[in-house]
Amino acid sequence: MTRPGSDRAPRRAARPGGAQAGGARAGGARPVRPPDPHPGGARPPAIPAEFLPRHVALVMDGNGRWAKQRGLPRTEGHRRGEHALFDVIMGAIELGIPYLSAYAFSTENWRRSPDEVRFLMGFNRDVIRRRRDQLNEMGVRVRWAGRRPRLWRSVISELDDAERMTAGNSVLTLQFCVNYGGRSEIADAAAALAADAVAGKIRPDRIDQKVFARYLDEPEIPDVDLFVRSSGEQRLSNFLIWQSAYAELVFLDTLFPDFDRRHLWRACEIYASRDRRYGGAVPNPAPGLPDRLDPRGHEHEGDRRHAQ
């Protein structure tokens, strides 16, 4: 499905069916490769499926600080972050999470030094090229959210190729957010919706939240349940702000190059302990009645005799 009013090429695929690691690909093709075990032998926690987040958004923060603490260039922190991300991906598969979104490059990251921007462009391109076969073997479906303008054509080409290659996979949907900003996504959706309204394709009085959401970058990916950020910073940083309206927020102190699947699992345990009400509430129980009063406010007969 192509986003209404979008100039992006049709690249929507059916929503994954939630197959687990070790299962078959869509269409009964060869089995997928299970994720590599954690080097320390860690196993995922036993969280009941009904308490697992369906969609986890991940802000990979702290690469620069990690490098600075070690007297290394910032780029080395980004390189170490690649290993951390792929360990988290494997942990998501092990736990049974069907959707994971990773904030790879924001629309605000263009403000960084030209050298770092060039590195990040090339690094994102090379990571996708280097890892797409591995992702495909594990049954991961790759999607891309973000703006095309300013993004290197070679990065777009790699993202498009990865989407095509992995379109039939169903173990995990990995949404790479590259040249992405939540406000930009909403503004672009509003512009496309307005154009369709002017063209008579949609009546303004029929526009509601459900209609608007169809104009977002990846409308088939469900709303975020769990929003995780590494490094101790506690903000959304313009990431999936529409989709995270009712997400549970978990901020962990670990810098992202030191992050692995165990941190994701810990965030999911925190999520499972939360009470999600979506603005509703269960009525508070009536306060307990005093021992010596019945529901009509009168003392029980036995209590009167005892008082006498």
C-alpha positions as CSV (number, residue, x, y, z in Angstrom):
1,M,0.0,0.0,0.0
2,T,1.4,3.4,-0.9
3,R,0.8,6.3,1.5
4,P,-2.0,8.4,0.0
5,G,-0.7,11.4,-1.8
6,S,2.9,10.2,-1.5
7,D,5.5,10.4,-4.2
8,R,7.4,7.4,-2.7
9,A,7.3,4.2,-4.7
10,P,4.8,1.5,-3.7
11,R,6.7,-0.5,-1.1
12,R,4.1,-1.7,1.4
13,A,3.9,-5.4,2.3
14,A,1.4,-7.4,4.3
15,R,1.7,-7.1,8.0
16,P,3.7,-9.9,9.4
17,G,1.9,-12.8,11.0
18,G,4.1,-12.9,14.1
19,A,6.0,-16.2,13.3
20,Q,8.7,-16.9,15.9
21,A,12.4,-17.6,15.5
22,G,13.1,-20.9,13.8
23,G,9.8,-21.0,11.9
24,A,9.3,-20.9,8.2
25,R,9.2,-17.9,5.9
26,A,5.9,-16.8,4.4
27,G,4.8,-19.1,1.7
28,G,6.5,-22.2,3.2
29,A,10.0,-21.5,1.9
30,R,13.2,-22.5,3.7
31,P,13.3,-22.2,7.5
32,V,14.8,-19.1,9.0
33,R,18.0,-19.0,10.9
34,P,17.6,-18.6,14.7
35,P,19.3,-15.6,16.4
36,D,22.7,-16.1,17.8
37,P,22.7,-16.9,21.5
38,H,23.9,-14.3,23.9
39,P,27.6,-14.6,24.4
40,G,27.1,-14.9,28.2
41,G,24.4,-17.5,27.8
42,A,21.6,-15.1,29.0
43,R,18.1,-16.3,28.2
44,P,14.9,-14.2,27.8
45,P,12.6,-13.7,30.7
46,A,9.4,-15.7,30.9
47,I,7.0,-12.9,30.1
48,P,3.5,-14.1,29.1
49,A,2.7,-13.1,25.5
50,E,-0.2,-10.9,26.6
51,F,2.1,-8.7,28.6
52,L,4.7,-8.3,25.8
53,P,4.9,-5.0,23.8
54,R,3.9,-5.5,20.2
55,H,6.0,-2.6,19.0
56,V,9.2,-1.3,20.6
57,A,10.7,2.1,19.6
58,L,14.4,2.3,20.4
59,V,16.4,5.6,20.7
60,M,20.1,4.5,20.4
61,D,21.6,7.3,22.5
62,G,25.1,7.8,24.0
63,N,27.5,6.7,21.2
64,G,29.4,10.0,21.3
65,R,29.6,10.1,25.1
66,W,30.8,6.4,25.2
67,A,33.6,7.3,22.8
68,K,34.5,10.5,24.6
69,Q,34.9,8.6,27.9
70,R,37.5,6.4,26.2
71,G,39.3,9.2,24.3
72,L,38.0,7.9,21.0
73,P,36.5,9.8,18.1
74,R,32.7,9.9,18.1
75,T,32.6,7.7,15.0
76,E,34.0,4.8,17.0
77,G,30.9,5.0,19.3
78,H,28.7,4.7,16.3
79,R,30.6,1.6,15.1
80,R,30.2,-0.1,18.5
81,G,26.5,0.8,18.3
82,E,26.0,-1.5,15.3
83,H,26.9,-4.6,17.4
84,A,24.5,-3.3,20.2
85,L,21.6,-2.9,17.8
86,F,22.0,-6.3,16.2
87,D,22.2,-7.9,19.6
88,V,18.9,-6.1,20.5
89,I,17.3,-7.3,17.3
90,M,18.2,-10.9,18.2
91,G,16.8,-10.4,21.7
92,A,13.6,-9.1,20.3
93,I,13.2,-12.2,18.2
94,E,14.0,-14.5,21.1
95,L,11.4,-12.7,23.2
96,G,8.7,-12.7,20.5
97,I,8.4,-9.0,19.8
98,P,6.9,-8.5,16.3
99,Y,7.9,-4.9,15.6
100,L,11.1,-2.9,16.4
101,S,11.8,0.6,15.3
102,A,15.4,2.0,15.5
103,Y,16.2,5.7,15.3
104,A,19.2,5.6,13.0
105,F,19.4,9.3,11.7
106,S,17.1,12.2,12.6
107,T,16.1,15.2,10.6
108,E,17.9,17.2,13.3
109,N,21.2,15.2,12.9
110,W,22.0,17.4,9.8
111,R,23.1,20.0,12.4
112,R,26.1,18.0,13.4
113,S,29.5,18.6,11.9
114,P,29.8,17.9,8.1
115,D,32.4,15.2,8.9
116,E,30.1,13.3,11.3
117,V,27.1,13.7,8.9
118,R,29.2,12.2,6.1
119,F,30.3,9.4,8.3
120,L,26.7,8.6,9.4
121,M,25.4,8.6,5.9
122,G,28.1,6.2,4.7
123,F,27.8,4.1,7.9
124,N,24.0,3.7,7.6
125,R,24.4,2.7,4.0
126,D,27.2,0.2,4.7
127,V,25.4,-1.3,7.7
128,I,22.3,-2.0,5.7
129,R,24.4,-3.5,2.9
130,R,26.5,-5.5,5.3
131,R,23.7,-6.9,7.4
132,R,20.7,-7.3,5.1
133,D,21.6,-10.9,4.2
134,Q,21.8,-11.7,7.9
135,L,18.5,-10.0,8.6
136,N,16.9,-11.9,5.7
137,E,18.2,-15.2,6.9
138,M,16.6,-14.5,10.4
139,G,13.3,-13.8,8.8
140,V,13.4,-10.0,9.5
141,R,11.3,-7.7,7.3
142,V,13.0,-4.3,6.8
143,R,11.0,-1.1,6.4
144,W,12.1,2.4,6.1
145,A,10.5,5.6,7.5
146,G,11.9,9.0,6.7
147,R,12.3,11.8,4.1
148,R,14.0,11.3,0.8
149,P,15.2,14.9,0.3
150,R,18.9,15.4,1.4
151,L,19.3,11.7,2.0
152,W,22.2,10.2,0.0
153,R,20.9,8.3,-3.1
154,S,23.1,5.4,-2.2
155,V,21.4,5.1,1.3
156,I,18.0,5.2,-0.3
157,S,19.1,2.5,-2.8
158,E,20.3,0.2,0.0
159,L,17.1,0.7,2.0
160,D,14.9,0.1,-1.0
161,D,16.9,-3.1,-1.8
162,A,16.6,-4.3,1.7
163,E,12.8,-3.8,1.7
164,R,12.4,-5.7,-1.5
165,M,14.7,-8.6,-0.4
166,T,12.9,-9.0,2.9
167,A,9.3,-8.3,1.9
168,G,8.1,-11.8,2.5
169,N,9.6,-12.3,6.0
170,S,7.4,-12.5,9.1
171,V,9.5,-13.1,12.2
172,L,10.2,-9.5,13.0
173,T,9.5,-6.2,11.3
174,L,12.5,-3.8,11.7
175,Q,11.7,-0.2,10.9
176,F,14.8,1.8,10.2
177,C,14.1,5.5,10.8
178,V,16.6,7.3,8.6
179,N,16.3,11.1,8.0
180,Y,13.2,10.8,10.1
181,G,11.5,13.3,12.4
182,G,8.1,12.9,14.0
183,R,7.0,16.5,13.3
184,S,8.2,16.2,9.7
185,E,6.2,13.0,9.3
186,I,3.1,14.7,10.6
187,A,3.6,17.8,8.5
188,D,4.1,15.7,5.4
189,A,1.0,13.6,6.1
190,A,-1.0,16.8,6.6
191,A,0.2,18.2,3.3
192,A,-0.6,15.0,1.4
193,L,-4.0,14.8,3.1
194,A,-4.7,18.5,2.2
195,A,-3.8,17.8,-1.4
196,D,-6.2,14.9,-1.6
197,A,-8.9,17.0,0.0
198,V,-8.4,19.8,-2.6
199,A,-8.4,17.2,-5.4
200,G,-11.8,16.0,-4.1
201,K,-10.4,12.5,-3.2
202,I,-11.5,12.9,0.4
203,R,-14.1,15.0,2.2
204,P,-12.8,17.2,4.9
205,D,-15.7,16.3,7.2
206,R,-14.7,12.7,7.0
207,I,-11.1,13.2,8.3
208,D,-10.5,11.7,11.7
209,Q,-7.5,10.2,13.4
210,K,-7.8,6.9,11.6
211,V,-7.9,8.6,8.2
212,F,-4.9,10.8,9.1
213,A,-2.9,7.9,10.3
214,R,-3.1,6.3,6.8
215,Y,-0.9,9.2,5.5
216,L,2.0,8.5,7.9
217,D,5.1,6.8,6.6
218,E,4.3,3.3,7.6
219,P,0.6,3.1,8.4
220,E,0.6,-0.7,8.6
221,I,3.0,-0.7,11.6
222,P,1.0,-0.5,14.9
223,D,1.4,2.2,17.5
224,V,4.3,2.0,19.8
225,D,3.7,0.1,23.1
226,L,7.2,0.5,24.6
227,F,9.5,3.5,24.0
228,V,13.1,2.7,25.2
229,R,16.0,5.2,25.3
230,S,19.5,4.5,26.4
231,S,22.1,6.8,28.0
232,G,19.9,8.2,30.8
233,E,18.4,11.1,28.8
234,Q,14.7,11.4,29.3
235,R,13.0,12.8,26.2
236,L,11.4,11.6,23.0
237,S,13.6,13.7,20.7
238,N,10.9,13.9,18.0
239,F,10.8,10.1,17.5
240,L,7.5,8.5,16.4
241,I,5.6,11.1,18.4
242,W,2.2,10.3,16.8
243,Q,2.6,6.6,17.2
244,S,3.9,6.9,20.8
245,A,0.9,8.8,22.2
246,Y,0.2,6.1,24.7
247,A,3.6,4.3,24.8
248,E,5.1,3.3,28.1
249,L,8.4,5.2,28.5
250,V,11.5,3.4,29.9
251,F,14.8,5.3,30.2
252,L,17.9,3.3,30.9
253,D,21.3,4.8,32.0
254,T,23.5,2.5,29.9
255,L,25.2,4.2,26.9
256,F,24.1,2.5,23.7
257,P,27.5,0.8,22.8
258,D,27.2,-1.1,26.1
259,F,23.6,-2.0,25.4
260,D,22.5,-5.5,24.5
261,R,19.4,-7.7,24.5
262,R,19.4,-8.0,28.3
263,H,18.6,-4.3,28.5
264,L,15.7,-4.7,26.1
265,W,14.4,-7.6,28.2
266,R,14.7,-5.5,31.3
267,A,12.7,-2.7,29.7
268,C,10.0,-5.3,28.6
269,E,9.8,-6.6,32.2
270,I,9.2,-3.0,33.4
271,Y,6.6,-2.6,30.7
272,A,4.9,-5.9,31.8
273,S,4.5,-4.5,35.3
274,R,2.8,-1.3,34.2
275,D,-1.0,-0.8,34.2
276,R,-2.0,0.6,30.8
277,R,-5.4,2.4,30.9
278,Y,-5.4,4.5,27.7
279,G,-7.1,7.4,29.5
280,G,-9.8,5.2,31.1
281,A,-9.9,3.9,34.7
282,V,-11.4,1.2,36.7
283,P,-13.8,2.5,39.4
284,N,-12.3,2.6,42.8
285,P,-13.8,0.0,45.1
286,A,-16.1,1.2,47.8
287,P,-14.3,1.8,51.1
288,G,-14.7,-1.1,53.5
289,L,-17.6,-0.7,55.9
290,P,-16.9,-0.3,59.6
291,D,-17.1,-3.6,61.4
292,R,-20.1,-2.6,63.4
293,L,-22.2,-1.1,60.6
294,D,-24.4,-2.8,58.1
295,P,-24.9,-1.3,54.6
296,R,-27.7,0.9,55.9
297,G,-25.5,2.5,58.5
298,H,-27.1,0.7,61.6
299,E,-25.2,-1.2,64.2
300,H,-25.6,-5.0,64.1
301,E,-27.8,-6.5,66.8
302,G,-24.9,-8.4,68.2
303,D,-22.8,-5.3,68.5
304,R,-25.5,-3.5,70.4
305,R,-25.7,-6.3,72.9
306,H,-22.0,-6.2,73.3
307,A,-22.1,-2.5,73.9
308,Q,-24.7,-2.9,76.5
